[in-house]
Amino acid sequence: TLLLQGWFSESNALETRTSPKGAVSSSKVARWQDPKLISLFIALFFLVHPVQTESISYISGLSDPLFVLFGFLSLIFSIKNKLPASLLFFLLSILSKETGMVFLFLLFLLNYKKIIPYLLLAITYLWYHLTVINRLDMKAAWGSSPYGNSAVVRLLTFVQNFPTYLALLIFPKELFMERDYTTPIQTNPANLSLILFLIFFLLIFYLVRKKKTLIFLFLAF
């Protein structure tokens, strides 16, 4: 949805630049190009998409909307130059779910000069998580399985399953996925899934290379 919104923004900018009169007055801009309507449409699309039901129907999925909410609040307050509030919401985001660390990357892209406080907070949290909470011990859950002993295997397995997640976004059928010890894992670095993933990534990056907004949103995705 972020990429779609970025495409709308780039389309509007392109139309303005190519207009024979130099600029398009607000009265002449098509109603569907209104930024507020675009934002509303994107938000509704994200809200009603069936793939989001897991975050609501399962109590364990509550962490997903929480870390996203706090993460975006951190971005908003960072834009407004309110560092204490931004740091607080970033902390709440990563406390809700470790995936909130992705906002560290977004904050870096937003303003790399202000990343040090967020980086120190993230390092402190990771130290606390690994030494006190110690919930990142994959070996305790997976035993001697290669998945629990190798980050490379986990990354390769993610790449292998990436098309499945994309397919669910396009055609949300059979959303429930059983994740247990029978889940196939990928241990071969030179596999077809990784090669296709890299080709897909490079192709998309090439197509949006001249559009800064889309590059930012693509890397965020």
HUSULQUI-V336481 format. One record per backbone hydrogen bond with DSSP energy under -0.5 kcal/mol. NH is the residue of the N-H (numbers start at 0). CO is the residue of the C=O. Records with the same first field share a line. If there is no record, write none. Layout:
BEGIN
NH = CO  CO
END
This chain:
BEGIN
4 = 0
5 = 1
6 = 2
7 = 3
8 = 4
9 = 5
10 = 6
11 = 7
12 = 8
13 = 9
14 = 10
15 = 11
16 = 12
17 = 13
18 = 14  15
21 = 18
22 = 20
24 = 22
27 = 24
28 = 24
32 = 29
33 = 30
37 = 33
38 = 34
39 = 35
40 = 36
41 = 37
42 = 38
43 = 39
44 = 40
45 = 41
46 = 42
47 = 43
48 = 44
51 = 48
52 = 49
53 = 50
54 = 51
55 = 52
56 = 52
57 = 53
60 = 57
61 = 58
62 = 59
63 = 60
64 = 60
65 = 61
66 = 62
67 = 63
68 = 64
69 = 65
70 = 66
71 = 67
72 = 68
73 = 69
74 = 70
75 = 71
76 = 72
77 = 73
78 = 74
79 = 75
80 = 77
81 = 76
82 = 80
85 = 81
86 = 82
87 = 83
88 = 84
89 = 85
90 = 86
91 = 87
92 = 88
93 = 89
94 = 90
95 = 91
96 = 92
99 = 96
100 = 97
101 = 98
102 = 99
103 = 100
104 = 100
105 = 101
106 = 102
107 = 103
108 = 104
109 = 105
110 = 106
113 = 110
114 = 111
117 = 113
118 = 114
119 = 115
120 = 116
121 = 117
122 = 118
123 = 119
124 = 120
125 = 121
126 = 122
127 = 123
128 = 124
129 = 125
130 = 126
131 = 127
132 = 127
133 = 128
134 = 128
136 = 133
137 = 135
139 = 136
140 = 136  137
141 = 137
142 = 138
144 = 141
147 = 144
148 = 144
149 = 145
153 = 149
154 = 150
155 = 151
156 = 152
157 = 153
158 = 154
159 = 155
160 = 156
161 = 157
162 = 158
163 = 160
164 = 160
165 = 161
166 = 162
167 = 163
168 = 164
169 = 165
170 = 166
172 = 170
178 = 176
179 = 177
182 = 179
186 = 184
188 = 186
190 = 188
194 = 190
195 = 191
196 = 192
197 = 193
198 = 194
199 = 195
200 = 196
201 = 197
202 = 198
203 = 199
204 = 200
205 = 201
206 = 202
207 = 203
208 = 205
210 = 207
211 = 209
214 = 210
215 = 211
216 = 212
217 = 213
218 = 214
219 = 215
220 = 216
END
